[in-house]
Amino acid sequence: MIPVIPTKDFDRAEEWVQAIIEPLAPLMCCRRFVIDYKTMDGRDKNTDIVACCPRQMNDEQVVEKLKERLLEWGKVSSIFEQGADGMRCLYVIPGYLEESISEIGLHVPGDMENAVRTTFGSHLPVNWDELVRHWRRLR
């Protein structure tokens, strides 16, 4: 299980967690995530969290553990990681990006696969293949 701490202040939460896991620092690390989810009653919500993750866990494993851990909150729609070099999309359900683009009043690209690949570069979501299948079905 990954310990998860909801926060409004990444720096403070990370300092607190780092202090707790200091003896385990060679094995564990803190990671910052922005999670979008749909509650059981259908409301869209988001929260920032700091999670303690085993260093050997890859992104796909972290996403699966976070989805399991956050199941009590609702269904996870997206997981973005806040790192030193900015935000990185680790996971997004099919349709989420298009909905988000529409909500802010922008035109949804006709070729989402290429648009996302261009925007995210080599840091594609762990469910990239699922997203590609979704976009190709829509063409």
NORWOCOR-V881569 format. One record per backbone hydrogen bond with DSSP energy under -1.0 kcal/mol. NH is the residue of the N-H (numbers start at 1). CO is the residue of the C=O. E is the energy in kcal/mol with one decimal. If there is no record, write none. Layout:
nh=NH co=CO e=E
nh=NH co=CO e=E
This chain:
nh=5 co=50 e=-2.6
nh=7 co=48 e=-2.9
nh=13 co=9 e=-2.4
nh=14 co=10 e=-2.9
nh=15 co=11 e=-2.3
nh=16 co=12 e=-2.2
nh=17 co=13 e=-2.6
nh=18 co=14 e=-3.1
nh=19 co=15 e=-2.1
nh=20 co=16 e=-1.5
nh=21 co=17 e=-2.6
nh=24 co=21 e=-2.1
nh=25 co=22 e=-1.7
nh=27 co=24 e=-2.7
nh=28 co=24 e=-2.5
nh=29 co=53 e=-2.2
nh=31 co=51 e=-2.4
nh=33 co=49 e=-2.8
nh=34 co=80 e=-2.9
nh=35 co=47 e=-3.0
nh=36 co=78 e=-2.1
nh=37 co=45 e=-2.8
nh=38 co=75 e=-2.6
nh=39 co=43 e=-3.0
nh=42 co=39 e=-2.3
nh=45 co=37 e=-3.0
nh=47 co=35 e=-2.2
nh=49 co=33 e=-2.9
nh=50 co=5 e=-2.1
nh=51 co=31 e=-2.7
nh=52 co=3 e=-1.9
nh=53 co=29 e=-3.1
nh=55 co=27 e=-2.9
nh=57 co=54 e=-1.7
nh=62 co=58 e=-2.3
nh=63 co=59 e=-2.7
nh=64 co=60 e=-2.2
nh=65 co=61 e=-2.4
nh=66 co=62 e=-2.8
nh=67 co=63 e=-2.7
nh=68 co=64 e=-2.2
nh=69 co=65 e=-2.9
nh=70 co=66 e=-2.6
nh=71 co=68 e=-1.1
nh=73 co=70 e=-1.9
nh=74 co=70 e=-1.2
nh=75 co=38 e=-2.2
nh=77 co=36 e=-3.1
nh=78 co=36 e=-1.7
nh=79 co=91 e=-2.7
nh=80 co=34 e=-2.4
nh=81 co=88 e=-3.4
nh=82 co=32 e=-2.1
nh=83 co=86 e=-2.6
nh=86 co=83 e=-1.7
nh=88 co=81 e=-2.0
nh=90 co=79 e=-2.8
nh=91 co=79 e=-1.7
nh=93 co=77 e=-2.7
nh=96 co=93 e=-2.0
nh=99 co=95 e=-2.3
nh=100 co=96 e=-2.6
nh=101 co=97 e=-2.6
nh=102 co=98 e=-2.4
nh=103 co=99 e=-2.5
nh=104 co=100 e=-1.2
nh=105 co=102 e=-1.9
nh=106 co=101 e=-2.1
nh=115 co=111 e=-2.4
nh=116 co=112 e=-3.1
nh=117 co=113 e=-2.3
nh=118 co=114 e=-2.6
nh=119 co=115 e=-2.2
nh=120 co=116 e=-3.3
nh=121 co=117 e=-1.7
nh=123 co=120 e=-1.9
nh=126 co=90 e=-3.3
nh=128 co=125 e=-1.4
nh=131 co=127 e=-2.0
nh=132 co=128 e=-2.6
nh=133 co=129 e=-2.2
nh=134 co=130 e=-2.0
nh=135 co=131 e=-2.6
nh=136 co=132 e=-2.5
nh=137 co=133 e=-1.8
nh=138 co=134 e=-1.2
